[in-house]
Amino acid sequence: MKKILITGGAGYIGSHTAVELVNSGFEPIIIDDLSNSNADVIDRLEEITGKRLAFYLGDCSDRGLLDKIAAEHELSGVIHFAAFKAVGESTKLPLKYYHNNVGSLLVLLDFMKDKGIKDLVFSSSCTVYGQADELPVTEETPRKDAESPYGNTKKICEDILKDFVASKPGIRVISLRYFNPIGAHPSAKIGELPSGIPSNLVPFVTQVAAGIRERVTIFGDDYDTVDGTCVRDYIHVVDLADAHVKALAFLEKQPVDSYEVFNVGTGNGNTVLEVIQTFEKVNGLKLNYQIGPRRPGDVVKIWADTQKINKVLGWYPKFTLEDSLRDSWNWEKSLRK
């Protein structure tokens, strides 16, 4: 059973990926500093998988801790999720984001090279495309200047990975460019758990539905879209997790010193208003929402061309927008019990 180190493995996407790894015969080894997650996630993962997963509390920039993990487990690969991800905060605290998001990758790559660990799946983002001139975006779509320091860290990390592989260190890398992850595990045992006020749409919607927040504000309704609100490609987190498993399987067949990029989205764009209305429909609820002014830095519309990941990795999304919003609400309700 191959052991895969998951940095940030107690977080939203990391925890769901741990489940899919177990389901596919891998053994996840989790490292997380719990800065944006909760220790009880490890218990919840055991409830879902029936296995107690190895967990190390700490920062993946801590080389001593990484060496300790390598001494206790023969690692065959790494999935690197650990990063700060709040766009707004990154504009106020850019050095925090560069130090953590870029610095941790540098430590991790040195560690992998020294230990002979060959496979890395990196958590990138569609933010690297900015507001693309043509839609949908393919992996060949030119990257634009990032709208935030957070987005820029993803561009910089992609460049570091490409340059590192070109130096022939004996590793193979896939960067997965995520679109907008939503939803929760169908068991309602794990899901998105934002600290403080949610910065993403769907957890804000579920908190309004639960009575925690007063209303959802839609930032602008005068954009060039079908209903004037921004368009995103919303992907169920379990589908996204499955893409990481397929990426690892693909890497095993590649020569060392290879680098690939894949979009991970549904290939469909939905407006903010469509998401809210779909949430109301599938869950039989009415949401309190209002139209507010445009938010600086928001991309108007973006969705993925998924032909490459469909053909090369054999990955296709299984969940619909309706599934995602139903699972999100079930997760929110489970938190309130």
C-alpha positions, 0 to 999 in steps of 0.5 A: 500500500503506497503511502502518500503525504498530504500537507494540509490534509485536515483541510477542506479539499485535503480531507476529502482527498484522504478519503478517496485515497483510502478508497483507492488503496493508498495510505494517506499520511496527514500533516496539518498545523490546524490553522484553518482546520480542526483536529476532530477531522481525523476522527471523522475520517476514521468514521468514514474510512474505518481506518485511523490515519497517521496524523502529524500536527505541525507546519510543512515548512518544518524540515525536521518534522518532514524528516521525522515523517520520512523516517517513520513512513516510506513515502512514495508521493506528496499532495501539497495542499497546505497554503493560505487561501483568503484572497482579501487577506492576501492583499493586506498581508502579502508577506505572510502569503509569500512566506507561507505559500512559496516558502513551504513549497521550497522546503518540500521540494528540497525534502523530496529530492533528498529523500528520493520521493518521486511524485508530487501533485500540487494544488494550483488555481484557476486564479492564474488565468485572471480574466481570460480573453477567451472562454472556456480556458484551456491549459494553454490559455495565457496566464495573466497578472494575478488579481491578488498576492494569493493568486500570484503565489500560485503562479510563482509556485507553478514557475518554481515547479516547472524550473525545478523539473527542468533541472532534472531532480528525479521527480515528476509533477502535476499542477491541478488548476482548481476552479470553484470547489463546493459541496461536502462528503455525502456522509455529511461527516466532513465539509468546508469549515471556514474560520470566521466570516466565509470568503466563499459563496456557498458556505456563506449561503449555508450559514444564511440558511442556518440563521447564522448570517443575516443575508447574502450580498451579491457583489454586482448585477450589471456584469456582461452575463446572463443575469448580470452576476459573476460566473464561475465553474463550481465543482463538487469537492469529492470530484476534485478529490478524485482528480488527485487520485487519478493524477497520482496513478498517471504520474506512476506511468510517466518518466521522471522529470516530467511536468503537466498541468490540468484544469479541474472543473466541470466545463460549465459556468453558473452565475451567483444568482443561479447558485442561490436559486438552485440552492433554494430549489433543491433544499426547499428554502428561501434565502435572504439576499441583496444586490450590493456594489461590485467587489474590486478584483472580481473576475467577471466570468471563467469556466474550464475546458476539461478536454485534457483531463477527460482524455489524459486522466480519464477523469469526469465529474460525477456530481451535479450542481444540485448534488453539491448544494444539497450536500453543502446544506446537509453538512451545515445542518450536521454542524448545527446538531 
